[in-house]
C-alpha cells in the first residue's frame, strides 16, 4: 500500500521531520503548538508526506506501515505451520523489508494457536512481546501438566482464595489466572526465551521452585481478597444520598482492582493490595465526618482516571497499551492512599504535581 500525496525529494536539514518507524511511533507525543510543519520521511530521507495535522498524518502513515508489516508477514516462510516447541534457531528480535517504498520492521513471536503454537509477525515491538509472553506461558503449560494439576488440586490456599473470589468470578477463572501469573513471572519473565534451548534452560531453572512461588503468590492473593471482601461488604445495602458518590467511587475502585484475570495483570503490585484495601476502609470510616473533603479528593483522582481511561482506550484500539500507561494506573492507586489514608504511606511521594510531570513525560501533553 503506497501512501497517497506528498512530495518526493530530500528533507532540508532545518525542517521538522519524523522518520517513519511504525514500531516506535511517536507522532502522538508531539505537542501541536510546537509543530509548524511536519514531514514524514522514510529511512533514506525521502519525503512521504507533510502537513500540520498530526492526527491525520499518524492515521495515514500508521495504516500504511501496518499494511506493509502484514504484507511482509505473509511472505514469511510457512507462517501457518503449527509447532510443538520454540525453534532451535532463536527467533530474531525483528526483521526488515521494503514494502511499497517503505522500509518496514516486523517482530516475530510464538503465539498460541488452539492446542498448538505458531510463529506470528507483528508491526509493533511491544505487541509482539506481549504475544510472545502468552506463547511462552502456553508452552510452559504444555510441558508441565503434572505440576499444574498439583497446583490446581493440592494447594489449600487456592481453595481458600476461590471462596473469597466467589462474588467476582469462578474458581476455574481464578485458577487459570493464578497459574498464568506464576508462569508469566517465572518461566516467561524477561528476557523472554526465543529458542528451544533457552526455554529448556528457563524451565529447568524454575521447575523446583514453581510450587513455592505459587504458594507465596497465593499468600499475597489471600490477603488482597480478604481486604476486598471487607470493603465490598461495607458497600452493600442502603446508603445516604450524601455518601452515594463516595460509595459509587469506591465500588468503581474495587472493580478496577479485582476482576477475572487481575492476578496476572497486577504482577508485583499484588503485594500492595492489602494497603489499598485498608485505605478504602479508612476512607469509609472518615467520609461521613467530612463529606466535602472526601468528595474534593475524589474529584481529583477521578479527573486523572478519566484522562488515563481515554488514553488507554485509544491505545487498545491500536493493539498495544504502553507499559508506562499501565504503571501510571498503579500510581493513581498510590495517589488514592495519599488522599484518603495518608497515615499508611506510599511507595514514593505522589502528588498532583508529580503526576502532571509524569503524564507529560508519557504523553507529551500538559494537564
N, C-alpha and C positions, 0 to 999 in steps of 0.2 A: 504494500500500500504506500503510495507516494503522497506526501503532504501537498495540498494544493496551495498555490500562491507563493509569495516570497521571491526575493531576488537572488540570483546566483552571483558569486563573487567572493572575494576575501573580505574579512571584517577589519576595518581600521582599528588601530590599537587604542584609540581614545573612545570607542563606542562601548556602551554597556552590552554585555553578551553573556549568554549562558550556554554551556555545552549540553548537547542532547545526550544525557546519560540516564535512561529510564530506570536503571536500578538504584539511582540515588537522586531522584527528582526533588528539587528544592525551590521551584518557582513559587510555590505557595508560601514560602517562608520569607519572601521579599516584601517589603512594605511599599504600597502603591505610591506614597508621596516621595519615595526615594528614587523611583524609576521614571526617567524621561522617555527613553525609547529602548525597548528590549529586543535584541536579536538572538534568535536561536540558531546555533551553528552545529555542524557535525564534528566528528573527531579530527577532521582535516581542515577545519576552519571555514568550510563552505556554509554560506548563509542559507538556511532552510525557510526562514520566515521572520517577521518582525512585527512589532506593534506595542501598544501601551496597555492593552487589556491582558493582564496576567492570567486570569481565569480562562480566557479563550485560548491563549497560547498553550496553557497547560493541558486543556482538554484536547486540543488539536494534535499536539505532538505526543502527548501521552498515549492517545489511542494509536497513533502511527507506530510508536515504539512497541506497544503491546502486540500489535498485529505482526510486526516484524519478529518479535520473540516467538509468537505462536507459529509463524511460518518456519522459523528455524527449528523449533521443536519437532515439527512434522518431518524435518529432514534427518533427524537423528536416527541412528540405526536401531531397528526393532523397538520403537517406542512403546508398543503394547505388549511386549514379551513379559510373561509373569516369571517371578523369581522366587526362590526359596530362601535366599540369603543376600547379603550385600555382595557385590562383585569382588573378585580377588584383586583386581586393579583398582586402586582408590578412585572414587568419584572425584572429578575435578571440582574446584570451588566454583568455576564459571567457565563459559566458552563464548567466543565471539564470532560473529559472522556479519556480512553486509547484506542487508535486505532493502531493496528499493532505494539504494543510495544512502542508507542509514546504517552505521555500524551498531549492531545490536549485541548486547551482552545478556546471556541467559544463564540460569543456575539450575543444576540438576539436584534432585532429591529422591530418596527412597520413600515411596508412599504406599499406604495400604490399598489393596485392590481386591475387595471381597475377602476371601480366605487366603489370598496370595499377596505378593508385593510387586511393584513395578517401579521403574525409573521414570519420573516426570520432570519436565523442564518448566521453569518459572522465569518471569521477567523482572523479578524483584528479589534481592538477596534475603530480606527478612521473611518474605513469604515462603521462599524455598527452605530457609532454616526451620521455620515452624512446621512445614510439611515433612521435612526430613526427621525432625524430632518425633513426630507422630509415627513415621515409618520405623524408626529405631525402637520405639515403645512397642509397636505391633510385632516386630521381630523378636524382641525380648519375651513377649507373651508366648510366642510360638515355641521358644526354646526352653521355657521354664514352666511347663504345665503343672508338674507336681508341686513346685513351690507355690504357685498361685492357688492351687487347690488347698494347700495347707493354710495360706493366709485367709482364704475365704471361710474355711470351716473351723479352724482351731484357735483363732485369736479371740479371747473373750472381750478385749477392748472394742473390737469391731462390732460385736453383737450389741454391746452397751451403746456405742455411738449410733448404731442403726435405730435403736429405740428413741434416742433423743432427736433423731432426724425425721421421725415418722410424719410430722406435720408439714415437712418440706418436700420430701421425696421418698422413694422406696429404698429398701435395703440393697437391692440389686444396683441401683444408681450409685449409692454411696460406696459400695464395694468396688465397683468399676472405677470410680473416681479415685479412691484411695490407692488401688493398685497402679493406675496410670500415674498418679502423683509420685509414688515410690519409684517407679521405673524412670519417669522423666527426670527425677532429681538425682538418680544414681547412674544407671546404665546409659541413659540418654542425656547426661549432663554435658555441658560444653567442656572441651571441644568435642563435637559430635563425631563418632566413628564413621568413616567413609569407606571402609573396606571390610571384608570378612575377617581378616586378621585383627584389625583394630577392634572390631566388635567382640571377637572371641576374647581378646585381652581384657576389655572392659567388663565383660560378663564374668570372667574368672576373678577379676579384682573385687567384684561386689557379691559374688554368689554366696559367700559365707556370712555376709552381714546384712542381707536384704531383710531377713526376719527381724533382726534387731532394729534396723532403720524403720521398718513398718511399725514396730512397737513404739518407738519414740515419736513418730508422726501421730500415731493414734492417741498417745498421751496428750499432745497438744490439741488434737481434734476434739477429744472428750471435754477438755476444759472450755474450748471455744463453744461447743454445742450446749454445755451446761449454762454458760453465760447467756447464750442466745435464747434458750428456753426461759430463763429467769426474766429476761427483758420482755419477750413476747407475751408471757403470761400477764404481766402488768399492763400490757397494751390492749388487752381484751376487755370487753364489756362496755358499758356506757361511760362517756366522758363528757365533762362540761364543755360548753361551746368555747369558753375562754382558752381551754387547753387543746382544742381539737387540732389546731395547726401543728402544735408541738408533737402531738401523738402521731399525726399523719407523717411528719418528717421522720420520726423515729422508726415507724413501720417501713418507710422507704429505705432508711439506712440499713435495717435488718435484712431487707430483700437484696440490697447491694452486696451484703457480706455473706449471706448464706443462701444457697440455691443449688440445684443439682449441677455438679461439676465444679463447685467452688474450691474444693481442696487442691486440685491441681492448679487452678488459676491463682490461688493465694500464694502458693510456693512458700518462701521463707517468711512471708508476712503472717502466716497462720499462727505463729507463736505469740503474736501481738493481739490476737482476737480477744483473749480474756480482758485485756486492758480496755479495748474498745467497748466491750460489753459492760464492764464496770463503769466506764464513763457515761454510758447511756443510762445505767441505773442511777448514778449520781444526778444526772440531769432530770430524771423522772422525779426524784426526791426534791430537787430545788425549784423546778419550774413553777409549781403552784404558788410559791412565796414571791417569785419575781418574774411574772409572766412577760413583762416588757423586755427585760434584759434577755430572757431566753429567746424571744422572737426576733430581737435585733441580731443576736448571734446566729440564729437560724437563717436569717436572710443573708448574712454574709456568706455562709457556707453554701447555701443554695445557689447563689449567683455564680460561685465557682463551679459547682456541679453542673449547672446549665451550660456554661462555656465548655466544660470538658465533654459532656454528653454530645453536644453538637459537633465538636471536633472529632470525637471517636466515631460517631455515625458516618461522617464524611470519609474517615479513614477506612471504615469497614466496607463502604461501597467500593473502595478501590482495592480491597482484598487484603490489606495489612494494616494493623494498628501499631505504630511505633512504640518501642519499649518505654520511651520517655513519657508518653501519654499514660500508659498503664501505671508507671511509677507515680505520676502526678496524682492519680486517683488515690493511691495509698497515702500520699502526703495530705490529702484532704481529710482522710480519717484521723491523721495526727492533728490536723487543724481543729477538728471537732473536739478532740481531747483537750486541746489548749483553750478552747472557748467554753466548754461545759464542765470540765473536770480538771482544771489546771494542776491541782494537787497531785494528780497521778503522774505528771511529767510526760514529755515527748522524747522521741529518739534524738531529735535535734530541735533547735529553736525554730518554730514555724510561726509566721505572721503574714498579714496581708501583703506587706512589702516584699517579703521573701517569695511568696507565691507569685506575685506580679513579676518579679525579676525572672523566676524560673519559667513562667509562662511565656515571657518574651523570648527567652533562650530557646524554648521548644518550638514555638510557632512563628516567631518573628513579629508578633502582634503585641502592641501595648494595650493595657487594660484601661 
